[in-house]
């Protein structure tokens, strides 16, 4: 029993280390110089999301230089909606076989852009009026690539299953850790990069065949010696991922996780692994003690379970609007995460296809 208690306590301590800080964008201040920001939005079948993002961009306190929506062979009304907003529409076809759809769309959008800063936004991102101003203030202060993991807005019950995927993604990227790690990659939904830096790393060509282009771009930036900083969206920047059903959640996270795990620094990987192990095992220890009719152990591990609930309350609220009942019943959501991770790992090892945006993509990168 002592070893089991130590295991759970160790996980709680690791949680405090992994989620020690929550870096947010710098609040808007006077910029050292004005910036011409080219917003580039890759879009494939985004008729529900794209009008919301374009409306948000129109409400920004800092006016962007241009907005380019890249329609990647959409089969819905995406192109017509974009045209109605009077922004630049770039329709692309004949994607090369060795490119993934998003990377190709971003690359073509960047080729058409003329601003000195390129802001890549996923279509499901939502922006508060000060979002771009705060992004630029943060860039102005650091003079490096800025990437943001948006706050996860959830509406339906099945969307709550993204809880652990969000937390572990943030932990594995070293964003919130008390220790300084070399971040393995960027966050795909929001990337702000200087045009010259983008050219120096050969743009999205460096990520053309990667299903997780944000990791590939981060890797290329590191190789070329360009620093980048990661932030959380907080109140400024949010998104609603996978609002089209539970199947989309499984597809979306399956395509990311095995590849991301293999890019994580070893020490950080071990810490995340121990965090998952402790979080999972505390519930198993309760069941074991109940099955063994050991009242003392049952009480002890129930108390530790409550500690885990409190810890998850502390960190989950900083990353998304996850419900209280999800935190109390967290083992259910952890089981789903573990199942998806195992499937993702198997697909990665055997170079199997995953489906995303109605395209089959091979997990070999």
HELIX and SHEET records of a PDB file:
HELIX    1   1 UNK A    2  UNK A   18  1                                  17    
HELIX    2   2 UNK A   50  UNK A   58  1                                   9    
HELIX    3   3 UNK A   78  UNK A   84  1                                   7    
HELIX    4   4 UNK A  101  UNK A  112  1                                  12    
HELIX    5   5 UNK A  131  UNK A  142  1                                  12    
HELIX    6   6 UNK A  157  UNK A  162  5                                   6    
HELIX    7   7 UNK A  163  UNK A  172  1                                  10    
HELIX    8   8 UNK A  195  UNK A  200  1                                   6    
HELIX    9   9 UNK A  203  UNK A  207  5                                   5    
HELIX   10  10 UNK A  213  UNK A  224  1                                  12    
HELIX   11  11 UNK A  246  UNK A  263  1                                  18    
HELIX   12  12 UNK A  266  UNK A  291  1                                  26    
HELIX   13  13 UNK A  295  UNK A  316  1                                  22    
HELIX   14  14 UNK A  324  UNK A  328  1                                   5    
HELIX   15  15 UNK A  330  UNK A  349  1                                  20    
SHEET    1   A 7 UNK A  88  UNK A  92  0                                        
SHEET    2   A 7 UNK A  66  UNK A  72  1                                        
SHEET    3   A 7 UNK A  37  UNK A  43  1                                        
SHEET    4   A 7 UNK A 117  UNK A 121  1                                        
SHEET    5   A 7 UNK A 190  UNK A 194 -1                                        
SHEET    6   A 7 UNK A 145  UNK A 149 -1                                        
SHEET    7   A 7 UNK A 228  UNK A 232  1                                        
SHEET    1   B 3 UNK A 125  UNK A 127  0                                        
SHEET    2   B 3 UNK A 237  UNK A 239 -1                                        
SHEET    3   B 3 UNK A 151  UNK A 152  1                                        
SHEET    1   C 2 UNK A 353  UNK A 356  0                                        
SHEET    2   C 2 UNK A 359  UNK A 362 -1                                        
END                                                                             
